Amino acid sequence: MSEKIKYSLTLCVCVLLAGIMDFAVATLFQDFLHVPLFFDTIFLIAVLFSFGPLASFIVYVINISIVCLKLELLYGKTDYVWVYSLSAFVIILITWLFIRKEENLKKGVNHTFIYILTASVSAALVCSVVSGFISYFTFRMNVGNWTFDKLIFAFSGEYMDVLTSCIVGRFPIIILDRIITTFAGFGIHLLFIAFAKKHRLLKETF
């Protein structure tokens, strides 16, 4: 088998599995454990480190497609959950701006830690604003009933309007979520690269 075909097959399998795994992990934490975090981009981030932004976005498309199918089958509606693709795009873009130069992640543990932490927080802040606006408009349309909405709208009151609470209320949730998922994704990426090198699945690594 040629290196090009082997690489293409590896890429396709990884992207498909990553999309399914992100759905599975998010379902576990959100639906069964009722944790007010997302945990739906761990493998998306791993693919971003390994294969780049386009493959990473395809992972999200697979994930959100399964989510929409589940909601349609269980409740007969999707509650505009697909609109949050904008948030996923922001996460991918901001994170990629920090990690696109591989040499920046090979300058020692401390440097790598700070780099990934900065990427996580930066993506979280921008994502909070984008997702906040989306939450506001879906709230105004009386759709959406996520576990973390209870925490978000708890900020709404006499001194904070709904739009502000939608944004500010997401800061602690998304910052924590992005830090955990980005470091977890980086760890999975390292494991994958080690496995790929051992079994000669990739001609080059990212």
N, C-alpha and C positions, 0 to 999 in steps of 0.2 A: 504494500500500500504506500502511495506517495506521501510525502510530508504534508503537502497541501490538502489532500483528502483527509488525512489523519487529523490535521488541525481543524478543518471544517466540521468533521464529525464530533470532535471534542467540544468545539464551541457550541454546536447545536444541542448536544446532550446537556452541557453545563447550564446553558440558558434555560432550557426546558425544566430541568430539575430545580434550578434556582427559583423560578417562578412558582412552582408547586410547593417548594419548601417554605417560601415566604408566606404563602397562603396558609400553610399548615401551622407554622409558628404563630402567626397573627391570630388564627382561629383558637389555638390553645390558650393564649394569654388573654384575648379579649372575650371570647364566648364562654370558655370553661373556667378560667381562673379569675375573670372579671378584673384584670389589672388595667388601670387607666393609662396604659401606654400602648403604642402601636406595634412595635416589633415586627413590622411588615417589610423591612428593607435590609435585613441582615445579609441575605444572599444576593440581593441587588447590589449592595456595596462590595461584596466579595467579587462579583462579576465585573464591577466597575474597576477595581484594582487589577483584575486579571486580564480583562479584554477591552475595556474602554467604555465610553458613554453610550454608544449606539446599542451594544449588546445589553448594557444595563437597563436601558429604557425598554427594550423588548422584554426583559424579565418582568418589568412592572406591568407591561401590557398583558402578559400571560396571567400575572397575579390578579390584576383588577378584572380581567375577563372572568376568571373563576369566581371572584367575589360577587360580581354582578349576576352570574348564573345562579349562585347560591341564594342570593337575596330574591331573585325572581322566582325561584322554585319554592322558597320557604314563605315569602311574604307577598309575592306578586308585584313587587316594585323594587327599584334599586336606590331610591332616595337620592338621586343625583350623585352617588358616590364616585362616579367616573370623573366628575369635575375636579376631584382632588388630584388628577393626573398633572395639573399645573404645579402642585406642591412637589410631586415626585420629580418633575422636570427641574425644578429649582434645586432640589437636593442633589440631583445628579450633576447639574451644571456647577454649583458652588463647590461641591466636594472635588470634582474633577479639576477645577482651577487650581486647587491646592496640591493634588497628588499626581498631576499629569507628568511631572518630571520625576522619573524613578529614582534619580540620584539623590533627591531630597529625602528619600525614605531609607537611605543607606549611609547616613552620617552618624550613626550611633543611636542607642536606645533613647536617650533623653531628647535628642533632636527629632527623632521620629515620633515620639510621644507628643511633644509640643505641636508638631506639624499636624498630626491627626486630630488632636484636641482642638486646635484652632479651626481646622476644616469643619469639625463637628458643630462647634458653637456658631460659626459663621453661617453655615447652612441652616441651623436651627432658628436663628434670628430672622433670616429672610423668609424661611418657610412659615414661621409663626405669623408673619404679616400677611402673606399670601393666603394661608389656610384660614386666618382670622376673617378676612374679607369673604371667603367662600362660606365659612360657617355662618357669618352674619346674614348673607343673602338666603342661604338654605333655611336658617332659623326663621327669617321673615316669611318664607314660603311654608313654614310649619312642617318641614321634613327633617329627617335625621334624628336618630335616637341612640347615639353612641354612649358607651359607658363614661368616657371622659367628658362628655357634654355637661354632666352634672357638676364637675369641677370647674369647667370653663364658665358656666353661667352663674356659679356661686359668687363670682367676682362682680356680677351686675347688681347694682343697687343705687342708693341715693347719690353716691359720688362717682359712679362710673356707668356710662351708657352701655348698651348691648354691644355695639361695634368695638369699643375699647376693651370690654371684657372678653370678647371673642379673640382679640389679639393678645392682650396681656395675660389672660388666663392660660394661653397656650405656651407661654415662655417656659415655665418649669417643666411642663410635660414634654415638650418637644426637645428642649435642651438635654434633658436626661435621656430621652429616647435616642436622640442622635448620637450622643456620646457612647452609649451602650452598643447600639447597632453598628456604628462605624468601627469601633475597636473590635467587635465580634466579627464583622465582615473582613477586616484586615487580617485577623487571626485565621479565618477560613481560607482566605487568599494565600497565606503563607503555607498552610497545610496542602492546599491544592497544588501550588507550585512545586513543593517538595515531592508530592506524589507524581506530578506530571514529568518532572525531571527523572525520577527513578524509572518510570515506565516509558519514557521517551514519547510522551503524547504531544509535546509541543516543540517546535523547532526553536522558538524563541519565547521568552516570557515577558510579561508586562509589569 
